[in-house]
Amino acid sequence: MIHFAWPWLWLILPLPWLIRRFFPAAKTSEQAALKVPFLQDFNVAQSQQTAQSDKPWALWLAVAAWCLLVLASTRPQWLGEPIEQGVSGRDLMLAVDLSGSMKEQDFIVNNQAVDRLTATKTVANEFIERRVGDRLGLILFGTNAYLQTPLTFDRKTVQILLNESAIGLAGESTAIGDAIGLAVKRLQDQQTDSRVLILLTDGANTAGEVSPLKAAEIAAQHQLKIYTIGIGADEMIVRSFFGSQRVNPSRDLDEKTLTAIAEKTGGRYFRARNTDELKEIYQLLDKLEPIEKDKQFFRPRNELFFWPLGAALILAALLSLIRLRWT
């Protein structure tokens, strides 16, 4: 169906008539005279004036051009059939740690040792793909926290921007509190029962303006539920040229704080020591019950204003050529 975005512009349609009605053309000066040296020249000049006065169709061309111009200014659009959007789901914000410690290669993906961020991307992409009906957002944090993707139904874009993230992009430190605060700010205007933050980190809070526990209190006040994931392998035996030694890649992981954050907001803390555990965690998060929402519809719009605008320009050009020919 045809829809006019600015229908009030139809009110200017009688504008030329009003100008002609209340502001008549200036009268010809009484001293004006037409001087022709010969009688045959007078006949030619008189025939030109008569020709101009005997062209009523020129006036109708001008009227048609004006009507088409007004039609174009109302911005006509063609509305397509309504397309139903997702009718259920949650508003999920993913917060991913990009600090320097995420480069630790203590995860296995496809029988190959990879860093923690690569393992996170592999599993999180599958999780994002399954969240049909949810609006997803992405926060990347290190020394600072940044909103990489606002809430959107476009899961593909969230995946692309997550895959393009790199370790150290947001700084080498870890600002967990700032990441939570940014999520609160972006989710505070959303439906109360659908606000969820999934925060993944491998360390402790070492930067930022807000402490993690204070940020968790603010999140609880705004009914934001936080699920925290501590990522990193346990103690392991590493063999080298100098012999075997025991190392703990997750020695900086602050599980106590992450557990407290989840408990304060009604969420849950998960521990991911390897890729399989990380997959299991995201599978558990998949079981979050969706929240029923009102149906939302989207109608595609195709702009049509350029057709009447083009026709008006053609008529105006034609009238200009005719006027030049008369003169």
Wavefront OBJ file of the C-alpha trace (Angstrom):
o trace
v 0.000 0.000 0.000
v 1.002 3.610 -0.560
v 1.995 5.613 2.519
v 2.942 9.295 2.778
v 5.653 9.996 5.364
v 4.915 13.752 5.431
v 1.246 14.114 4.376
v 0.937 17.600 5.906
v 2.892 18.968 2.930
v -0.260 18.540 0.819
v -1.338 21.827 2.458
v 1.049 23.786 0.215
v -0.711 22.570 -2.953
v -2.802 25.781 -3.424
v 0.198 28.033 -2.691
v 0.702 29.294 -6.315
v -3.025 30.163 -6.621
v -2.925 32.033 -3.291
v 0.118 33.998 -4.395
v -1.595 34.879 -7.679
v -4.838 35.760 -5.875
v -3.440 38.034 -3.156
v -0.279 39.271 -4.869
v -1.334 40.171 -8.448
v 1.263 40.815 -11.128
v 2.637 44.327 -11.459
v 0.887 46.471 -14.028
v 2.696 47.385 -17.218
v 4.096 50.905 -17.181
v 2.033 53.393 -19.187
v 5.174 54.701 -20.864
v 6.096 51.315 -22.257
v 5.895 51.175 -26.028
v 6.651 48.699 -28.741
v 8.755 50.270 -31.447
v 8.951 48.606 -34.823
v 10.527 50.263 -37.811
v 8.447 48.486 -40.375
v 4.864 47.263 -40.603
v 5.842 43.664 -41.222
v 7.876 43.644 -37.959
v 4.790 44.790 -36.063
v 2.841 41.870 -37.457
v 5.546 39.402 -36.329
v 5.684 40.835 -32.797
v 1.898 40.785 -32.519
v 1.780 37.156 -33.666
v 4.350 36.154 -30.986
v 2.275 37.794 -28.238
v -0.855 36.103 -29.534
v 0.916 32.736 -29.630
v 1.963 33.111 -26.004
v -1.572 33.993 -24.931
v -3.072 31.132 -26.941
v -1.145 28.341 -25.169
v -3.412 27.242 -22.269
v -1.763 23.815 -22.214
v 1.449 25.472 -21.013
v -0.380 26.559 -17.882
v -1.622 23.031 -17.333
v 1.929 21.708 -17.717
v 3.057 24.111 -15.002
v 0.191 23.008 -12.763
v 1.071 19.340 -13.320
v 4.739 20.021 -12.547
v 3.779 21.761 -9.293
v 1.442 18.922 -8.250
v 4.167 16.345 -8.930
v 6.655 18.401 -6.925
v 4.274 18.556 -3.958
v 3.635 14.813 -4.283
v 7.390 14.132 -4.141
v 7.763 16.375 -1.075
v 5.189 14.295 0.853
v 7.648 11.375 0.517
v 5.438 8.592 -0.833
v 6.474 5.068 0.193
v 5.375 1.566 -0.692
v 4.747 -0.510 2.448
v 5.349 -4.226 2.085
v 3.639 -7.051 3.931
v 4.215 -7.074 7.743
v 7.116 -9.279 8.848
v 6.855 -10.679 12.377
v 9.905 -10.197 14.615
v 10.904 -12.437 17.495
v 8.081 -12.631 20.015
v 9.946 -14.191 22.929
v 13.422 -14.133 24.380
v 15.726 -12.205 26.658
v 18.002 -9.218 26.416
v 21.420 -10.864 26.767
v 24.606 -8.870 27.087
v 27.913 -10.727 26.679
v 30.965 -9.221 28.387
v 34.273 -10.748 27.226
v 37.659 -10.146 28.839
v 40.408 -9.027 26.394
v 43.159 -8.465 28.965
v 46.701 -9.694 28.391
v 46.239 -12.877 30.431
v 43.740 -14.180 27.846
v 46.705 -15.076 25.601
v 47.502 -18.074 27.844
v 47.344 -21.202 25.667
v 45.779 -23.717 28.049
v 42.763 -24.755 25.941
v 42.459 -27.375 23.213
v 40.303 -26.829 20.109
v 40.387 -29.406 17.302
v 43.356 -31.127 18.938
v 45.366 -27.923 18.867
v 46.467 -25.696 21.755
v 44.857 -22.257 21.518
v 44.632 -19.196 23.728
v 41.674 -18.530 25.974
v 40.112 -15.895 23.736
v 40.132 -18.215 20.716
v 38.412 -20.936 22.755
v 35.883 -18.389 23.995
v 35.094 -17.264 20.440
v 34.627 -20.854 19.265
v 32.123 -21.733 21.982
v 30.406 -18.330 22.193
v 29.706 -18.337 18.442
v 27.750 -21.563 18.795
v 25.883 -20.094 21.763
v 24.999 -16.917 19.841
v 23.775 -18.949 16.881
v 21.286 -20.791 19.110
v 19.824 -17.687 20.772
v 16.984 -17.237 18.262
v 14.464 -14.649 19.499
v 16.911 -12.980 21.894
v 18.377 -9.528 21.550
v 22.123 -9.790 22.000
v 24.744 -7.197 22.860
v 28.522 -7.356 23.217
v 30.837 -5.615 25.684
v 34.622 -5.944 25.404
v 36.701 -4.987 28.400
v 40.295 -4.774 29.518
v 41.668 -1.653 31.163
v 38.465 0.007 29.905
v 35.053 -1.344 28.964
v 33.524 -0.658 25.551
v 30.120 -1.363 24.049
v 30.996 -3.174 20.847
v 27.420 -4.058 19.830
v 24.180 -2.607 21.257
v 21.206 -4.914 21.752
v 20.123 -6.325 18.412
v 18.352 -9.280 16.788
v 21.203 -9.420 14.257
v 23.149 -12.374 15.676
v 25.451 -12.454 12.653
v 26.788 -8.980 13.383
v 27.457 -9.892 17.020
v 29.421 -12.947 15.869
v 31.457 -10.930 13.378
v 32.413 -8.258 15.914
v 33.282 -10.885 18.523
v 35.521 -12.702 16.042
v 37.247 -9.434 15.131
v 38.184 -8.710 18.759
v 41.829 -9.126 19.771
v 43.728 -9.529 23.026
v 44.885 -6.170 24.371
v 42.424 -4.217 22.231
v 40.864 -2.667 25.356
v 44.068 -2.605 27.414
v 46.166 -5.141 29.340
v 44.410 -4.861 32.729
v 40.951 -6.096 33.805
v 38.094 -3.727 34.664
v 35.322 -6.109 35.728
v 33.413 -3.448 37.663
v 33.330 -1.050 34.713
v 32.065 -3.818 32.413
v 29.183 -4.525 34.807
v 28.419 -0.816 35.141
v 28.290 -0.413 31.362
v 25.899 -3.376 31.100
v 23.631 -1.829 33.737
v 23.556 1.423 31.795
v 22.646 -0.307 28.529
v 20.025 -2.640 30.026
v 18.317 -0.454 32.627
v 15.520 0.624 30.274
v 14.678 -2.923 29.157
v 11.989 -5.275 30.482
v 12.737 -6.108 34.130
v 12.601 -9.909 33.926
v 14.728 -10.189 30.794
v 17.985 -8.463 31.776
v 20.896 -10.905 31.743
v 24.651 -10.354 31.651
v 27.083 -13.198 30.909
v 30.533 -12.085 32.040
v 33.615 -14.116 31.107
v 37.050 -13.392 32.593
v 40.237 -15.182 33.595
v 41.556 -12.814 36.235
v 40.850 -10.374 39.033
v 39.737 -6.760 38.887
v 42.878 -4.654 38.422
v 41.510 -1.486 36.804
v 38.414 0.654 36.461
v 36.519 3.273 38.419
v 33.987 0.955 40.104
v 34.724 -2.113 42.237
v 33.081 -5.360 41.058
v 31.033 -5.846 44.238
v 29.754 -2.261 44.183
v 28.822 -2.681 40.528
v 27.042 -5.938 41.428
v 24.984 -4.092 44.057
v 23.927 -1.527 41.465
v 23.077 -4.340 39.047
v 20.925 -6.020 41.703
v 19.045 -2.762 42.254
v 18.221 -2.698 38.522
v 17.184 -6.399 38.498
v 20.117 -7.330 36.244
v 20.995 -11.007 36.634
v 24.693 -11.800 36.130
v 26.167 -15.174 35.215
v 29.940 -15.162 35.704
v 32.351 -17.572 34.037
v 35.897 -18.046 35.297
v 38.056 -19.357 32.483
v 41.458 -21.051 32.746
v 43.015 -24.459 33.390
v 43.894 -25.819 36.841
v 47.384 -26.690 37.981
v 49.287 -28.751 35.437
v 52.662 -30.398 34.981
v 54.784 -28.711 32.329
v 57.810 -30.495 30.960
v 60.744 -28.472 29.724
v 64.481 -28.776 29.089
v 65.075 -28.224 32.805
v 62.623 -30.937 33.865
v 59.004 -31.022 34.990
v 57.411 -28.292 37.038
v 53.956 -27.579 38.398
v 52.286 -24.377 37.184
v 48.882 -22.813 37.791
v 47.657 -20.800 34.777
v 44.626 -19.612 36.766
v 46.484 -18.290 39.787
v 45.109 -14.763 39.180
v 41.473 -15.880 38.845
v 39.377 -14.296 41.612
v 36.688 -16.965 42.012
v 35.536 -15.545 45.336
v 34.599 -12.186 43.788
v 33.006 -13.771 40.725
v 30.892 -16.004 42.958
v 29.823 -13.016 45.067
v 28.835 -11.043 41.950
v 26.607 -13.883 40.736
v 25.015 -14.441 44.154
v 24.238 -10.743 44.680
v 22.323 -10.580 41.403
v 20.557 -13.951 41.516
v 22.827 -15.498 38.914
v 25.370 -18.291 39.106
v 29.143 -18.747 38.876
v 30.642 -21.298 36.473
v 34.186 -22.591 36.195
v 35.537 -23.440 32.738
v 38.831 -25.363 32.918
v 38.726 -26.616 29.345
v 36.735 -26.340 26.140
v 34.304 -29.125 27.061
v 33.399 -27.467 30.356
v 32.964 -24.142 28.563
v 30.563 -25.779 26.095
v 28.598 -27.344 28.948
v 28.280 -23.962 30.624
v 26.833 -22.355 27.510
v 24.480 -25.301 27.087
v 23.209 -24.674 30.623
v 22.759 -21.003 29.791
v 20.710 -22.088 26.761
v 18.102 -23.411 29.186
v 17.228 -19.942 30.421
v 13.468 -19.683 30.078
v 12.445 -17.122 27.441
v 10.208 -14.229 28.458
v 7.045 -13.786 26.422
v 6.810 -10.380 24.786
v 4.238 -8.566 22.708
v 4.399 -9.375 19.023
v 6.470 -6.949 16.998
v 6.053 -6.390 13.270
v 8.280 -4.756 10.709
v 7.029 -3.470 7.361
v 9.683 -2.931 4.668
v 9.491 0.518 3.080
v 10.476 1.402 -0.478
v 10.875 5.090 -1.265
v 8.912 6.326 -4.316
v 9.487 10.100 -4.171
v 12.076 10.099 -6.973
v 9.441 9.142 -9.585
v 7.198 12.240 -9.208
v 10.280 14.377 -8.598
v 11.839 13.214 -11.854
v 8.584 13.811 -13.748
v 8.311 17.341 -12.278
v 11.860 18.159 -13.384
v 11.140 16.901 -16.909
v 8.008 19.090 -17.185
v 9.903 22.094 -15.820
v 12.662 21.565 -18.390
v 10.047 21.262 -21.164
v 8.383 24.537 -20.116
v 11.767 26.271 -20.074
v 12.519 25.111 -23.615
v 9.120 26.309 -24.825
v 9.656 29.714 -23.204
v 13.056 30.062 -24.823
v 11.531 29.208 -28.208
v 8.819 31.867 -27.764
v 11.385 34.527 -26.955
l 1 2 3 4 5 6 7 8 9 10 11 12 13 14 15 16 17 18 19 20 21 22 23 24 25 26 27 28 29 30 31 32 33 34 35 36 37 38 39 40 41 42 43 44 45 46 47 48 49 50 51 52 53 54 55 56 57 58 59 60 61 62 63 64 65 66 67 68 69 70 71 72 73 74 75 76 77 78 79 80 81 82 83 84 85 86 87 88 89 90 91 92 93 94 95 96 97 98 99 100 101 102 103 104 105 106 107 108 109 110 111 112 113 114 115 116 117 118 119 120 121 122 123 124 125 126 127 128 129 130 131 132 133 134 135 136 137 138 139 140 141 142 143 144 145 146 147 148 149 150 151 152 153 154 155 156 157 158 159 160 161 162 163 164 165 166 167 168 169 170 171 172 173 174 175 176 177 178 179 180 181 182 183 184 185 186 187 188 189 190 191 192 193 194 195 196 197 198 199 200 201 202 203 204 205 206 207 208 209 210 211 212 213 214 215 216 217 218 219 220 221 222 223 224 225 226 227 228 229 230 231 232 233 234 235 236 237 238 239 240 241 242 243 244 245 246 247 248 249 250 251 252 253 254 255 256 257 258 259 260 261 262 263 264 265 266 267 268 269 270 271 272 273 274 275 276 277 278 279 280 281 282 283 284 285 286 287 288 289 290 291 292 293 294 295 296 297 298 299 300 301 302 303 304 305 306 307 308 309 310 311 312 313 314 315 316 317 318 319 320 321 322 323 324 325 326 327
